[in-house]
Every structure is written in structure tokens, then in C-alpha cells.
């Protein structure tokens, strides 16, 4: 009863939230949410310059560029930037995805003007100092080496490459060790000049401020930035397989890390809520999902087993993930494929009801902080969800029917044409599935 009351209160507060959207004269899109619960402001500025825009053989350049924004400008050194935030107890961090990259900041509301002044300087006048460039590059290469010793990271990288081939979704934002090693300072400057333009920027602000005063500050600091032409990269399209394809990545470990799935829907898919609820039932609903109950509870093959969709502006993927004993790898693969096939037959009424209760109950709890509201406001813009998304979310979930679940499964889950990556001390014959084409 108490939880229902809390959810009702939070749902009412969400309904009261007003997302303002403005476009500055130079083309910068601004989204803001006034919320005066605490005297804090969360701010994020991003360009459509994520890792999808990495040129081939320079995978990781978007990440380097993003990180260097806060490492010195024509007016401030890297130390100046760090000290100015520390002096007011603020935070400034790089943020990158496949679709966008930029900086995220949190300050007390009284320091908002200073924060906007600082961030505008980082975006408009980055120095790309050679010493800072070499320092950041070394940091990134070091993190990649750590990733390359983590079996889960290794499996994810191999899975991306298997699915997307030469398409830029084939890598994580950090890039590859060999590609980052060949990137030079001039390459970063060129990438910046190609994508960091006002018409390619989004500013999202959530917290304790007045909207009109915020717009005045943003116009004052960002308004003098002249718009310019934005590069349109030529992208290699990816093709889906018509049969199961696998790759084993040898690693001397006792467990087998398994990723199995295929391409998935991208942002803007009309039946996304159908697919989202269907995935909850299949493997996204924690211990109560079908994959977890079959692999964990019934067969005892693993402690955790789940699946999810990951979507981007220019593509998407479906992944089921299991870590198991290496001798059980084949049984796990067979079980995952069986459950993918079973969901084609549809869901039970009780499963749909449970999924709906989760989403309608969890939704208002997901935006309890300014930072969480910032993230969803940014996604509303990037995905084109509409400014009424928060109000209509429950309605979208309630509309999903059993027939929708079945249709979404048949459209987006492909048990006959999947990709599988196994990291570990395993051989194809030990998997024991004849119709998988194993690649070197």
C-alpha cells in the first residue's frame, strides 16, 4: 500500500513536469526542466558526434575528441578548468555514446552562470594541446588494455564486430588499440571541426533555475558561436545473416562467456513498446523472465541469464548474455535458441500483466533525481519521443496486447538466424550444434 502511494505521488509529480524546448538563433537545441526540489542544476551539452561517426581505421577518435574538450581551451588550462569546478564543489565529466558526445556537469544553482561560461568555452575554444592530447591518448590506450583482459568486454567487442562488419557500430566508443594508436592531434582537430557545430548540438538543463534566465545565459555564452556545415559520413551498410554464425574467442578461463542474438530495431521504431514488453517476458525481467527461469532455476546452468535490445539512431542489436561452465556452453546456446523460438508462440496473460505492472510501477521511480531527468530529456530529443513522452508512457505500456507480443517476437527475434560469440577455452565441436557456421 505504501509503495502504491509513493508511486502515485511520483506519477503526479512527473505529470507536473514541463519540458521546454527552444532552438537558439544559431541552431542549438535547448531542452530544460525547472525543478526546485534542491538548489542544484544538472547540465549536459552534446553534439551528434558519437562513435558512429568514427572514420574507418580511426575508431575511438570521437571519444578522444570528447575527452579533450575539458583538457584546455584558448582561455583556460586543463588545471584551470579542474580548479574552477572544484572550488564550487561542481562536477564535469565527458559523456559519449554511439550517437552523441559531450560534457555533463552538476553544480549548485548559484554557480550555474559560471558553469555555462566554462562549458561554452570548452565547446567553442578547445585548444587540443599536444601534451594533453598525448596524455588523454595514453589514458584511453591503458583503459583498452584493461578491457582486453576482461572476458565480458572481449565478448561484447567480438559480438559487435561479428554483427556489424565494417559498419561503425562494429566497435565500442573507446575504439581499438591499433586504431587509437594511429590517431594524431590533427585528426582530432579535423573531427571536431566536422561535427562540433551549433546546428549539431543539444543542451539539456534540469534543476533549480528560471527558464527565461537560463535562455538569456545560453544566448549570451553560446549565441556568438556561428553555425557551419556539418559533415555527412559515407557509411558501410550491414547485412543480416540468413543462418546461425558463430565465433569462438580463445581465453584461458574456467568459464564460458556467451553472447547470442542478432540485429535489432533502431530508434524511431513504431512498435518499440511491444518489443520492449516482449523482451521483458523473454529475458529482460530479471529472475522471473523465461530465459532466467529456464537456465538458472530449471537447468542450473548459470546464476544470471538475461537479454536486451540496444538501440541507436542508425541501427540496433539484440543480445542474450550468459556466463556458464565451459562444458555447459552448448546446452546454454541450445536453451537460448529454444526460448527465442518459444516466444514466437506468444505470451501468457499473467506474463503480460506482470510486465505491465513492472513498467508502470518502475517508470516514476526511474526519474527521482535531476540526473535521471536529464538523461530522459536528452533521449526524448535524440529519439524524437515527443515532449509528452513522460505523460504518455503508462498509456503506451497499457496498450500492449498479447497479439502485439506475438507479433513483436516474430518480427524481432530470430532463432533461425543468429550470431553467437563464446569467449573461453571452448572448441566448436564442444558446442555441438551442427548448423552454426563457425568463423575464424
N, C-alpha and C positions, 0 to 999 in steps of 0.2 A: 504493500500500500504506500509506504514511504517513498519507494523508488518511483512509483507511478506519479506521485505528487511532484517529485523533483523533475521528472521528465515533462510533466505538464507545464511547470513553471519555466523550464528552459525552452520548451517549444514556444511558449508565449513570448519569451524574450527574443527568440530568433525572428518571430513574426514582426517584432517591433524594430528590428534592424533595417536600416535603409542603406543600400549600396548606391552611392553616387558615382556616375561615370561622366567624365569630361574628356575632351580632346583639346590640348593646347594648340595655339596657332601654328606651332612648328611641327605638329603631328604626334606629339607624345600623348599616349592614352593614360588617363589617371582614373583609378578606382579608389574610393575612400569609404570607410565606415566609421562614423563617430560612435564612440563607446566610452562613457565617462566613469566606468566602474573603479578604475585605478588610474593614477596620474602617469601613465606610460603610453608610449607610441611604438608600434612595430611598423617598419617601413621596408619595402623591397623594391628595387629597381632592376629590371631585366631587359635584355634585348633578345630578339629571336635569333640567337647565336649560340645555340647549344651544340652538342657533339654531332648532331645530324649534319651540321654544316662543315664539319672537318673535311678538308680535301683528302682525297686518297693519298696514302703514304705519309700524311701528316695527322693521323689520328691522335687526338689529345691536344690539338692547338687551341680549341675553344676553351678547354679547361685552363691551359696556361694563361691565355688572354684574360680570362675572368679573374684568376688569382692575382694577376699583376695589376689590376685596376687599383687595388688598395696598397700597392707597394711603391707609391711615389707619384707625384704629379709635378707639373712645372712650378707649382707654388708650395708644395709640401713634400718633405721626405717621407719615407716609409715610417721612420721613427716619429715624425711629427703627427702623422695620421694615427698611429697607435696611441701616442700620449694624449692626443686631444680627446679620444674616446674614453680612455682610462680615467682621465681627470674628471669626467662627469658620470662615471660608472656605466658607460654605454658599451654596446657590443656591435661589432661589424665583422661579417663573415662572407666569403664567397659562396655562391649557390649556383649549381649547374645541373641541368638535366639534358636529355637528348634534344629538347625543343628550345630551351632558353638558358641564358646565363646572366649573372649579375651579382649584386651585393644585397645582403639582408642586414638590417640594422634594428637595434632596440635601444631606446633612450627614454629618460624621463621627459614628460611633455614640455617642461620648461626649457629643455635643451633641443627641441625639435628644429628650430631655426638653424642652430649650429650644425646639427646633423645633416640637414638638407644642403647647407653650404658645403660641407665636407664631401658628401656623396656626389653632388653635381660636379665638383672639382675632379673627383676620381673618374667620372664618366666622360667629362668633356676635355680634360687636360692630362691624361695619363702620360707618364714620362717614359715608361718601359726602359728604365735604367739598365744598362748591361749587367751590372753587378747583381741587381735584384733579379733580373731575368735568369742568370746562371744559378742563383740561389733557389729560386722557385722551381726551376727545371730539375735541380738536384733533389729537392723535396719530393717532386712528383715521381721521379725515377725510383727513389727509395720506396715510396708507397706501392708502386707497381711491383717491385721485387717482393715486398711482403705479400701482396695479393697472389703472386705466382706460387707461393708456398702454402696457400690456403685452398684446400680441395674444393670448397664450395665456390670460391671465386674462380678457380680454374674451370670448374664445370660450367659456370654461367658464361664465362668468356668463350669456351668451346661451343656452347649451345648457340650463342649469338652468331658466331661465325658460321656454324652449320646451317642455321636458318636463313641468314641474310646475305651470304656470299660476299659480293663486292659492294652491296648497298651500305651506306654509312650507319645504318642501325646495327651493323655487324660488330660493334665494339661498345664497351662502357665508356663513359665520359673521360676517364683517366687516360685512355688510349693504350697503345702497346709500347713496350720498352724500346723497340727498334725505331718506331715512328717518332716518339717523343725525343729520342736521342738526336734525330736529324733536324729537328725544328730549330731555326735561328731567330734571333731578335727581330730581324727584318720581316720574317714570316708572320710574327705576331702583330707587328705594326700594320701589315697589309690586311690581315684578318680583321683587326679592329676597324680599319678604315672601310672595310667592305660591309660590315654589319652593324656597327655601333653608330646608328643614325637616329635622330628624333622620331621619325616615322616608323621605326622598328622597335620602339621602346614602350614598356609598360611600367607605370609607377603605381604601387598599391600601398595605401596607408590605412592603418587601423589603430584606433585608440582615442586618447583624450586630447582632442583638438576641435577647432571650429572649421567647418568645411570651407567657408569663404576665405578665412585667413590662410588655410593650407594652400588653396589655389593661388593666392597672392604670393606666397613664399615660393611656390614651384615656378610660377611665371617669372618671378624675379631672378631665380637662380638658374633655371633650365631654359627660360624663354629666349635667351640670346643665342642659344645653340641653333645654328642654321641646319635645315634638313639637307639631305643629299641622296644620291642614288644608292640603292641597296642591291647588292649582288644577288643573282639568281643562279645557284649552282646547278650544273648538269648532273643528275642523279642516275645511277645504275639501278634499274628496277630489279626486284627479286621475284623469283618464281616459286610456286608451291610444288612440293613433290606429289607424285601420284602413287607412292608406295613407301613403306617404312624405310628410313635411312638412319644409320647409327654410326657413332664414333666412340672408340674407347681411348681415353687418355691415361696412359700408364702412370701410376703413382704408388710408391711403396708404402701403403697404408693398410690397416686391417679392415676398414670399412669400404663400402662402395657408395659413392655419391651419384645419384641418378636424377637427371632432368629429362622429362619426356613431354612432348607437346608438338606444337606447330604454330603457324602464323595465326593471328587473331585480329579482331576488329580494331580500327583506329578511332581517334576522337571524332565525334560527329555522327556516329552510328545511331540510327533512329531507334533500334530495338536494344539499346545498350542496357536498359534496366531489366529487360527479360534475360539477357545474357548474364547480368550481374547476379540476379537471384538464382538462376540456374547453377552458376558456379558455386554459390554458397552451399547449395544442396550437394553438389558433386564433391567438392573438396575445399571450399573456402570457409566453411562453418566450424572450423576447429574440430574438437573431438567428436562432435555429433554429425559431421559430414560423412558421406558414403565412403570416400577413399580412406579416411581415418579409421572409421569403424571396421572396414574390411581388413586393412593392412595392419592396424595396431591391435584392435580388440579381438578380431576373429582369428587372424593368422599369426599374430605376434611377430611380424617381420620388421617392425620399426616402431620407435616411440612417437615420432612425428611424421605425418604424411599429409600433404596438402596440395592445392592447385590454385592458380590465379591467372587473371588476364593482366597484361601490362600494355597500356595503350599510349600512342604518341600521335603527333599531328600527321605523320606520313607513314603510319604502319602500326602494327601491334603484334603481340605474341601471346600464346597460351602455354603455361608451364605447370607441370606437376612435379613435385620435388619430394624425394625420399632418400634418407641415409640408412643403409642396412648392412648386415654382414655380407661379405663379398660372395659367399656361397649361396646367398638368397637373392642375388641380383636378378636372375632370370625369373624367379617367382614374382618378384615385385613388378617387373616390366609386364608380365602377363596379367597380373591383377589390375594394374593401372589401365591397361587396354580394355580389359573386361568391364571395368566400371565406366570407362568412356563410352563403351558400346551400350551398356545398360541404361545410361541416362537418355539415350535416344528414344527409349520406350516411354519416357516421361517421368513425372514425379508423383508422389502420393500427396493427398490433400494435407495431411499432417506435416509433411516436409515443407510444403509451400507456406503453410501458416507459421511454422517456426521461423522460416527465413524472413518472412514479412515482419514478424514481431521483433526479430533482431534488428533489422534495418530501421524500422520506425522508432524503436526504443533507443538504439545506439546513435542515431543521427543527431539529436540535440546535444548529446553528451560529447560529440566529436568537436564541438566548436565552443568550448568553455573558456578558451584563452584567446587573447588578441592574436597570438602567433598562429593558432589554428584557423581563426577567421581570415587572417592574411592569406594563408595557403589556399583556402577555398575560394576567396575572392579572385586570386590570381588564376585559379583553374577555371572559374566562371568565364573569365576573359579569354584565356587561351583556348578553351574547349568550345566557346560560344554557347554556353549553357543558358544564358539569359539572366537578367538581373533578378528575376523572380524565382530562381532555382531553389533557394533555401525554403521559400514558402511552398513550393510545389513538390518538393522531394517526396513527402509522405504520400501525396496523391499518385505520383509516378509508381511508387512501390505497390500501393494498394491495387493499381490497375492490372498488375501482372497476373495472368491466369495460368492454369495447368496446361492449357493448349500453347500458351506463349513459351512456357518452359520447354515443352517438347520441340517446338519449332526452333527455339534458340539452340538447343542441344544439337539438333540435326544440321543446323546451319554453321555452328561454330566449333563443334567437337568432332574430330576426325580419327576414329580408332583404326582406320584402314590406311592412313597416310600420315604418319607421324615421324618426328625426329627424336632420337634418343641419344643422350650423352651419358657415358658411365666413366667416372674417374675412380681409379683404384687398380689393384692388382688382379685384374679380371681379363679373360680372353673371350672372344666371340662365341666359341663353342661351349663355354661355360654358361653363357646366357641361354643358349639352347632354343632360339627362336629362328626358324629357317627362313622366314620371308623378310628378314631385315637385311638390307644391303649395307654391309659394314665398310666404311671408308677409312683410308689410312690417315 
